[in-house]
Amino acid sequence: MTVLEEIKRKNIMKKNKDQVEIRKEKLQSFKSKNIDVYPNSYDRKMDATAALQKDKGESVKVAGRIMSKRVMGGSAFCHIKDSTGKIQFYIRKDKVGPEKYEFFKQIDIGDFVGVEGELFMTNTGEKTVLAGDLEFLSKSLRPLPEKWHKLQDKETRYRKRYLDILVNDESSGLLKIRSKTISKIRSILEDKKFIEVETPILQPLPGGAAARPFKTHHNTFDTELFLRIAPELYLKRLLVGGWDRVFEIGRNFRNEGISTRHNPEFTMLEVYSAYTDYRFMMEFAKNIISGVGDMIKEEGYEASVDLTKDWREKDMWELMSKYTGIKFSPGDSFDELKKKAARLDVPPGKDSPDKVADRIFSKYVEPELISPTIVTGYLSKFSPLAKSSSEDERIAERFEIFVGGQEIGNAYSEQNNPLVQREMFERQLKEKDEESDINEIDDDYLEALEYGMPPASGLGIGIDRLIMLLTGAESIREVILFPMLKPVK
């Protein structure tokens, strides 16, 4: 921050502090006149958008926050804003009476009011409410961010999202698209007879993914619990219970780093379908994502990548060979992978072979996968919850979805053989790396599998990353209402 910017910031802070004191004085003045400045309710008849659809001469009753105020002696124009948009009202002293008009003049930008009156058209062609009555609904003790800078500081926007969505229509519209996207996904799944469910967020064992969990403690049972890293193992218990098609849209928690693509608390869609395999889920994933892409177009947004066409399927080892110039294959040993990683300036560290391959893929291949790409060829031994291909036991019936240079989904044919699943869990436990918090096998899940689970496929899609693609947002923080931020000291 330059010296001039710092001076400007301090001047704004001083001005705001002075404004707070003035507004508090007004609040006390209103109270001394027995004006209810925080009434319990207001019988609003319609929102701003609905009111604007009415004809001239019709009576409306709206409410919202004052966003602009232009007083001209005995009359004034104001805009009020609600969640649907803005509407202008015009108030005259000779219409509402001297006492109410004088009270109106004391009202500040940011205060909430209710207005009732007839619609008319101004000389500039703007449909406006001629106020016949005005009621005060809530006092704003702090001035809104000045319009000229529209709350451009990103840190402030994320910390005070309520101000961001109030003064930045772009942010408000983007975050509403998130809600519409989730609603669209729900409708697609419900049309296909999927049942929406809720599974535990507090779990005795973290499972369904390889990630470091958040730990907590339950006092009554005196037991350690974990915030879930994935709902997968509980959703598949429902397949055991006879529910053929289930899904959940909910929060997962991973105690890992923060970046433009990662937030410790994020939203996932997980879908499970009995009597199907990963090929079914491949087509179904396309339908979900393409359906959302169509919805975005109808809403007037242009996604950073067209999600409705140009889908392709590629093998991960062929992609790694293509974009690194070094031949890779599923048969590469750990030593061979580490040597190739060193040639590519990718540190192998002490990680497992799949993490070394993943780092090579992330650095050289992932940024190239702009058009919707389904990547297959993942190794069975590093896909502990997936079935192996009947054509090649080394390869899992698994795919990941990449769009816009990032991974947004993962799916596979679900392992339903309890004996094989136990072997995979035991291997995972034996070969865990230093970052893993997995210390025991989920025997309860294995017992559930022993009762029998039908053949099935599952899919997980990261909702936050999908919204980023749909809206062209550059950071995951833009599409989460209240993202995780570094604490203010």
N, C-alpha and C positions, 0 to 999 in steps of 0.2 A: 504494500500500500504506500503510495507517494505521500509527501508531506501535505499537499493540497487535498488529497482524498481523506487523509486523517483529520484535517481541519474541518472539512465538510461533514464528515461523520460526527464529530463532536458537536458541531453546530446543530445538526439534526437532532442529536440526543438531547441537547439543552432545550431546543424548541419543543420537542415532544414532552419533556419533563414539565415545562411551563404549561403546555396544553393540558396535561393530566391534572394539574392543580386547578386550572380554570374550570375544567369539566367537573371536578369534584365539588367546586363551589356552586356550580349550576345544579348539581344533584341535590345539595343541601337546600338550595333555594326552592327547587320544585317540591321537596318534602315539606318545607315550611308552609307551602301553599296547599298542602294536603293533596298533591298530585301523586297518584300511584305510578311510580316510574318503573316498576317491575310487576305489572299485572300478571295474573296466572294464565290467562288465555285470551284469544281474540277470535271471533267468529268469522274467519276469512272464508269467503264464498268460493274463491277460485285463485289459481296461481297466475303469475304474470303472463305466461304464454297463452293460457286459456282466455284471459281477459282481452288480450290483443286480437283474439279471433272473433270477438263480439262486434256487432255493428255500431256505427255512430248512433248516439242517442240512447243506447242501452245502459242500464245501471250495473256497476260492478263494485265489488268490495275486495280489495287486495291488501297485502301486507308485505313488508320487506325492509331491508336496510337502506338508508339514504346513502347514495353513492355520489350524488352531485346536488348542488343547491345554488340557485341564481335568483337573488332577491332584487326586485325592481320597485322600490317604494311600497305601494299597497298590494303588490302581487309577487308571485315567485313561481319558478319552475324547478322541479326536483325529479331526479330519477331514483326509484327504489329497485332493489335487486332481491330476488329469491332464487331458489335452486334451479328454476327453469329459465331465468333471464331477467331482463330489465323492462320496466314500464315507467313512463313519465306521468307525473301529475302536476296540475296547475292549481294554485291556491290563491284566492283573492280575499282581501279584508272584508269587502262588502258582501261576500258570499258566506263566510264562516263566522263573521263577527269580529270586532276589534280585539276582544279578550283572547279568543283562540288564535287569532293571527299573531298577536304579540307573543303569545306562548310559542307558536311555531317558529318565530324568528330566533328564539333561544335554542332551538334544536340544532344539533351538530351533525356533520357528515359522519356516518358510522352508527348513528342511533337508528332504532327500529320504530316504524310507525305503521298504523293501519289507515287506509284511505278508502272512503266510499264516495261514489259520485257517478256522473254520466260521462260517457266517452264522446270526445269531439276530435276533430282533425285540425292541427295547427296550420299556420301559413306555410310551414316547411314540409307539410305532409306527414307529420308524426302523430299517430293515434295517442291521445292523452286523456287522462282522467281529470275532469273538472271537479275538484274536491268540494263535496257538500258537507263532509265531516272528516275529522282527522283525530286519531287516538294515538297517544304515546304508548309504546310497548316495551322498550328497553333502552337503557342509557349506556352508551359506549364511553368508558372512562379514558381510553387511550385512542389517539388519532390513528387512522389507517395509514399504511405506508403511502408516501407521496406518489402520485400517479406517474410522474415523469420517469421514475426508475423501475416501477412495476416489480419491486422486490426481486432484483436480478441476482443478488448474492445467493449462490447455491446453498451454502451452509445454512443461511437464514431460512431459505425456502424449505429445506428439509426439516429443520428443527421446528419451524412454525408453519406447518403445512396448512393450518387453518387460514393463515393470512395469504399463503400462496394461492390456494384455490379461490380465495375471495377476490383478489386483485388480478390474478393471472388467468384469463379465460382459457388459455392454451393448456395450462396445467390441469385446470378443472375438467376440461373436455377429455384430456388424455386419461385421467383417472376414472372418469365415468365410462370410458371405453373398456376399462378393465372389468367393471361390473357387467357390462353388456356381453363381453366375451365369455365370462363365466356362465351367464344365463344362457347364451347360445349353446355352449358345450353341454349344459344340463339338458336342454331341450333335445339335442341330438341323441344323447344317451337314453333319455326317457322314451323317446320315440322307438328306440330299439329294445325296449323292455328291460333296461338296466335299472337296478334298485340302488338308490343313493343311501349310503350308510355312514355311520360315524364309529371309528375305532379308537382305542385309548391313545391319548397323547403321553400320559405317564405310563411307562412300561418297566417291568422288572429286568428285562434284558433288551439291549438295543439290537435290532435285527432288520433284515431286508435291504441293507446297503453296507458298504464299507466306509465308515466315517466316524469321526470322534464326536461322541454325544455330550450334551450338557447333563450334569449330575445334580440330583436333588435328594432330599430326605423326607420320608413320611414319618412324622412323630408318633402317631398312634400305633402303627405297626412296627416302628423302629426299624425301618428297612430302607435301603438305598434304591432309588428309582432314577430313570433316565427319561428326558424328553425325547420323543421318538425321532429317529432319523429317517424312518419310512414306515408306512402302515401295512406293508406287503404281507407279512406273516399272519396278521389278524384278518386281513381280507380273504386270504386263501383258506383260513379256518372256516369261513362262511361257505366256501365251495364244498368243503367236507360236510357242512351242515345241510347241503342240498339246495342252496341258492345258486342258480346257474350263472347269473349275470349281476355283478355288483360294481359300484364305483364309489370313490370318495374324493372330494375336493377339500383339502385341508392343509394345515400348516405342518411343516417338518422343521427340525432344528438340528443344526450341525455346528459344533464348536470349532469352527475353522476360520480362515481368513476372510477379509472383506475386500471386494474389488468392484469394478463396474459391472461384473456378472455374478457376484456372489454376495449374499446377505445371510447372516447366521439363521435368520427366520425367514422361510420362504414357503410359497404355496405350490402344491403338487396336485395333479390329477392322476389317480391310479384307477385302472380299469381291469377287471378280470372276467373272462368268458369261458365257461365250461364247454367241452367237446370241440374246441378249436385249437389251432396251432399258431405259430408266429406269422405264418403267411396270411391267415385271416386277419390278425391284428395289424399287419402291415397295411392292408387295404383300408381297414377301419381307421387307423391313424391318419391316413391320407384324407379320408372323408371328414374326420373331425377338423383337421387343420384347414382343409379347403373350404369347409362350411363356415368357419370363422373368418377366413379370408374374404369370402363373398359378403359376409355381414359387414366387415370393415369398409368395403367398397360402397355398400348401401348407406353407410353412415358418413360418407364423404371423405374418409381417410384414404391415403395411398400408402400401403405398406412398403417398407424399405425393400422387401423382396416379394414377388408375386407368389403367394402360397397356393394358388389354384392350378398351376400348370408346371411343366418342365421337371417333374419328379424323375429321379434316376436312382438306380440301385448299383452300388459299387462294393467291391471287396476291399477290406482295410489294408491287406498286405500289398495288393496291386496299387492302391493309392499311395502307400508309403514308398513303394519302389518308384512310382512315377514322380513324386514331388521331392524326393531326396536324391535321386540318381543312383541309389544303392539298392541292390536286390534284397528284398525281404520275403520271407515265407513263413507259414505256420510252423515249420519244422526247425526254425532257428533256435539254437540252444541259448541259455542265459549268457554264457561267455560270448557267443557270437553277437547277441543283442548289445551287450555292454561295449564290445569293440566298435560296432557300428554307431552306437550312441556317441562314443568318444570322437569318431571321425566327423560326426555331425555337430560337435560342440554341445552335446546334451549330456549333462552330468548324470551318470548312472546311480551314484550314491549307494546306499545299502538296501535299496528297494527291491521288490520282487520283479520278475520279468515283465509282468503285465503293466506295472507302473512305469518301467523304463520304456516299453513300447508306447504306452499312453503319452508319455512326455514327448517322444519323437513325433507321434501323430499330432499332438496338440500344437507343436511348434511349426511343423512343415505342412501338414495336411489340412487341419481344421480351418485355417484362415482362407483356404482356397475353395471351401465348400459353401458357396454363396447360394446357388440354386438349391431347392429342396433335394436333399440326398439321403438315401437310406443306405447305411453302411453295414455290411455283414462280414462274416469271417472271424468273429471273436472266438478265442480258444475256450473250450469246455472247462479246462482245469482252472480258469480264472473267472468262470461264470457259475458260481456254486449253486444258484437257484434255477438254472436253466437246464433243459434237456439237450443231449448231444444229437447231432445230425445222424440219421440212419445211414447216410452215404459216407460220412467221414467222422469217426468218433472224436477226432481232435477238435472239431468245430462245433460250437454251440448253435442251436436254433435260436439265434438272437440277432437283433439289429438295433442300431441307434440312429436317430434322426438328427441331421445337421442342416441348418438353414442360416444364411447370413454370417457364416464363419463361426457358428457356435452350436453346441449340442443342446437340443431342446427335448429329446425324448429317448426312452430306452424300453425295449420290449423283448419277450422271448416266449418260447414254449415252456410252460412251467414244469419243473421237476416234481413228479407225484409219486415216485418210488421211495418209500421211507428208508430203505436200506442204502440206496445210492445217496440220498440226501444226507444221511448220517455220515457216510464216508466223506462227502464234500465238506460238511461242517467240521469234521475232525481234521481234515487237511487244512482248511482255512485257519483253524485255531493253531495248528502246529506251525504253519508258515506265516503267521501274522508278522507285520513289520512293527517298528518301534512306535509308530503313531496310533496303532490300533488299540482300542479299549475292550475288545472282545476277549473275555476270560473264561467263558463257559458256553456250552451248547444249549440251545433252546429245546430241551427235552419235551416240553409240553406241546410244542409245534410238531415235533416228530411223532409224538403219541397220536396227535390229531391225524397225521398222514397215515398212520397205521390202521385207522378206521376206514381209510379209502378216500382218495380224492380223484375226481374224474380228470381225464386229459383236459388241459386248459391252456389258455394263453393270457398274458398280462401285458399291460402298457402303462408307462409313467411319462407324463409330459409336464415340464416345468412351466407353470402358468406365467410367472414373472418374465421369463425369457421370451415366451411366446408374445406377451404384450409388448415387449421391447421391439420385436420384429414387426408387429402389426402397426405400431405407431412411429417407428423410426427413432425411438428413444436411445440415447447413447449410453445411459447408465441404468442399472437395475433400480437405483434410488428414485429415478423419475417415475417409476410405475408402481412403487410401493407407497402407500399413504404415509406411513411413519417408519422409515428405514432406520436400521441401527446406525448410530453415530458415536463418535468418540465423546466421552463425557466432558462437559464443560467444567474446568477447574474453578 
